[in-house]
Amino acid sequence: MSSTKLKVAIVGGGAAGIGAAHKLSQLGHDVTILESRNRLGGHANPVIIENNGEPTPLDTGFLIFNDSTYPNFCQFLKELEVIGDAHNLEMSSCFRNTDDKIEYSMGQKSRLVRFGLKEALNPRFWSIFKEMYRFRKKAHSDIVNKVDLSSISIEEYLQDFSRSFSDNFVYPLTSAIWSLPPSQIGLYPAQSILNYFYNHQLLAGKSDKRWLSFKGSSAVYLNAFCSKFPGKIVLNSLVRCIERGSKEISIFLDKEESPLQFDKVILATPADISLKLLNDPSPLERDLLARWRYNSSTATLHTDTSVLHKNKKLWSSWNMNKSGNRYFISYYLNRVHDIKSKSDYVLSLGTPGIRDEKIIQEFQYRHPIFDQNSVSSQDQLHDLNRGQTAFCGSYFGFGFHEDAFASGLKAAQSIL
Ligand SMILES: Cc1cc2nc3c(=O)[nH]c(=O)nc-3n(C[C@H](O)[C@H](O)[C@H](O)COP(=O)(O)OP(=O)(O)OC[C@H]3O[C@@H](n4cnc5c(N)ncnc54)[C@H](O)[C@@H]3O)c2cc1C
């Protein structure tokens, strides 16, 4: 317990807000989470469906993590005593390009590529295959030798490779990992992509990472957090505006006339929203937060398996499709959540053609866009967290749950 008990508001109840709230409440501060929706979790958004009469939880946003590049999130799960509820997952992926008639899959334990007779007879596939190995070697060596790639995009990095290789390997993976629309993939910073590929062993011949997900969905950790958190969680509280006085901070909610008063505030909302909420942003806050733009995407929970590989044996945790100039990703949830069921459950992002009668529910999400302009703000973002106000969110890192959660812990530390 620190000497002065602070009254802290956390705006936004996603992984970043939960991280900040967890840290501050552990230190004995009086914490209130203000969340605009009727649920906590943000992108961690589990739903319960009826599967042959059995209530079955499924994730429709955040799904998977691992025990090596999610150290803060895993520590949190240990503190909540739910880490044991996460199960090992084979992080396989498969890719299908309907125009070029190329389909292949890759396992995690061995990154060997599996493909069919069609591909074996297709010279274009063999040239992609050869470039895949050249790319892995080059990217691995550039990262290990710390080659400065900070000012080049992935499109520039791939100049020595064929367009067909980019379209059938690097772009679908990048699109799947960051939920990027095709027009933005080429602009994505090469350094961020290659660091991610390296850290997640996508450049190695095999991966020994333990990928995990909750059989009972992320509801497992959200429920555990809610039941142990000693502070207040105020749902359906859309924050409209934040006024920072010399001593106190006034937070105006959408439906309330009089403001709520706090000593400190942590904005765990997306960067563009955080900026809009401040009635007096400093020049540095304005400059850094305004560099972040967001994409919206629709995630569809459904049972239409026509979006998956034709060969059921190749259905993977991640299933990527290319059609025309666009990439689509579908997660096969039976595999992710280890559901033994006759029905197949799929979560597809921005995928057209899913039959209406197979759709269970649709969800809208916003993702930060990592381009040269936004990524250039990252070295300075922590400079914003020096006083009454602090910021956090997945935009502090690579855009993942660990990034969001860890940035929340740091934001909490910064206001003390
Ligand atoms: C479909 C999908 C799949 C993903 N899968 C994975 C995965 O498998 N593994 C992984 O690591 N990451 C994954 N991610 C990314 C990861 O989940 C996110 O990066 C992370 O959860 C974001 O957390 P956050 O707290 O920064 O933001 P958010 O989760 O967006 O939280 C922000 C919160 O602020 C609230 N809010 C906004 N405005 C206001 C306001 N004015 N007043 C009050 N509250 C407000 C929002 O309602 C929201 O709850 C996935 C993302 C998506 C969309």
PDBQT file of the ligand as one rigid body, heavy atoms in Angstrom, charges set to zero:
ROOT
HETATM    1  C1  LIG A 501     -11.167  -9.874 -33.876  1.00  0.00    +0.000 C 
HETATM    2  C2  LIG A 501      -9.934  -9.630 -33.049  1.00  0.00    +0.000 A 
HETATM    3  C3  LIG A 501      -9.124 -10.699 -32.691  1.00  0.00    +0.000 A 
HETATM    4  C4  LIG A 501      -7.992 -10.480 -31.913  1.00  0.00    +0.000 A 
HETATM    5  N1  LIG A 501      -7.251 -11.551 -31.520  1.00  0.00    +0.000 NA
HETATM    6  C5  LIG A 501      -6.193 -11.368 -30.722  1.00  0.00    +0.000 A 
HETATM    7  C6  LIG A 501      -5.483 -12.484 -30.231  1.00  0.00    +0.000 A 
HETATM    8  O1  LIG A 501      -5.861 -13.622 -30.493  1.00  0.00    +0.000 OA
HETATM    9  N2  LIG A 501      -4.404 -12.252 -29.432  1.00  0.00    +0.000 N 
HETATM   10  C7  LIG A 501      -3.984 -10.991 -29.104  1.00  0.00    +0.000 A 
HETATM   11  O2  LIG A 501      -3.014 -10.836 -28.377  1.00  0.00    +0.000 OA
HETATM   12  N3  LIG A 501      -4.668  -9.920 -29.523  1.00  0.00    +0.000 NA
HETATM   13  C8  LIG A 501      -5.758 -10.073 -30.322  1.00  0.00    +0.000 A 
HETATM   14  N4  LIG A 501      -6.472  -8.981 -30.748  1.00  0.00    +0.000 N 
HETATM   15  C9  LIG A 501      -6.013  -7.648 -30.353  1.00  0.00    +0.000 C 
HETATM   16  C10 LIG A 501      -6.274  -7.383 -28.864  1.00  0.00    +0.000 C 
HETATM   17  O3  LIG A 501      -7.407  -8.030 -28.437  1.00  0.00    +0.000 OA
HETATM   18  C11 LIG A 501      -6.371  -5.916 -28.620  1.00  0.00    +0.000 C 
HETATM   19  O4  LIG A 501      -5.216  -5.300 -29.076  1.00  0.00    +0.000 OA
HETATM   20  C12 LIG A 501      -6.518  -5.513 -27.150  1.00  0.00    +0.000 C 
HETATM   21  O5  LIG A 501      -7.443  -6.324 -26.515  1.00  0.00    +0.000 OA
HETATM   22  C13 LIG A 501      -6.919  -4.050 -27.117  1.00  0.00    +0.000 C 
HETATM   23  O6  LIG A 501      -7.081  -3.635 -25.790  1.00  0.00    +0.000 OA
HETATM   24  P1  LIG A 501      -7.241  -2.097 -25.432  1.00  0.00    +0.000 P 
HETATM   25  O7  LIG A 501      -7.545  -2.040 -23.985  1.00  0.00    +0.000 OA
HETATM   26  O8  LIG A 501      -6.077  -1.330 -25.951  1.00  0.00    +0.000 OA
HETATM   27  O9  LIG A 501      -8.477  -1.572 -26.304  1.00  0.00    +0.000 OA
HETATM   28  P2  LIG A 501     -10.041  -2.024 -26.336  1.00  0.00    +0.000 P 
HETATM   29  O10 LIG A 501     -10.154  -3.486 -26.107  1.00  0.00    +0.000 OA
HETATM   30  O11 LIG A 501     -10.539  -1.443 -27.592  1.00  0.00    +0.000 OA
HETATM   31  O12 LIG A 501     -10.636  -1.274 -25.077  1.00  0.00    +0.000 OA
HETATM   32  C14 LIG A 501     -11.013   0.078 -25.085  1.00  0.00    +0.000 C 
HETATM   33  C15 LIG A 501     -12.257   0.218 -24.234  1.00  0.00    +0.000 C 
HETATM   34  O13 LIG A 501     -12.607   1.607 -24.120  1.00  0.00    +0.000 OA
HETATM   35  C16 LIG A 501     -14.013   1.709 -24.147  1.00  0.00    +0.000 C 
HETATM   36  N5  LIG A 501     -14.348   3.085 -24.524  1.00  0.00    +0.000 N 
HETATM   37  C17 LIG A 501     -14.151   3.694 -25.724  1.00  0.00    +0.000 A 
HETATM   38  N6  LIG A 501     -14.580   4.977 -25.670  1.00  0.00    +0.000 NA
HETATM   39  C18 LIG A 501     -15.037   5.184 -24.417  1.00  0.00    +0.000 A 
HETATM   40  C19 LIG A 501     -15.605   6.313 -23.750  1.00  0.00    +0.000 A 
HETATM   41  N7  LIG A 501     -15.769   7.488 -24.363  1.00  0.00    +0.000 N 
HETATM   42  N8  LIG A 501     -15.985   6.178 -22.458  1.00  0.00    +0.000 NA
HETATM   43  C20 LIG A 501     -15.809   4.998 -21.785  1.00  0.00    +0.000 A 
HETATM   44  N9  LIG A 501     -15.279   3.897 -22.389  1.00  0.00    +0.000 NA
HETATM   45  C21 LIG A 501     -14.899   3.985 -23.671  1.00  0.00    +0.000 A 
HETATM   46  C22 LIG A 501     -14.414   0.672 -25.189  1.00  0.00    +0.000 C 
HETATM   47  O14 LIG A 501     -15.780   0.324 -25.077  1.00  0.00    +0.000 OA
HETATM   48  C23 LIG A 501     -13.479  -0.470 -24.846  1.00  0.00    +0.000 C 
HETATM   49  O15 LIG A 501     -14.042  -1.350 -23.901  1.00  0.00    +0.000 OA
HETATM   50  C24 LIG A 501      -7.638  -9.169 -31.500  1.00  0.00    +0.000 A 
HETATM   51  C25 LIG A 501      -8.451  -8.098 -31.843  1.00  0.00    +0.000 A 
HETATM   52  C26 LIG A 501      -9.608  -8.324 -32.600  1.00  0.00    +0.000 A 
HETATM   53  C27 LIG A 501     -10.495  -7.165 -32.916  1.00  0.00    +0.000 C 
ENDROOT
TORSDOF 0
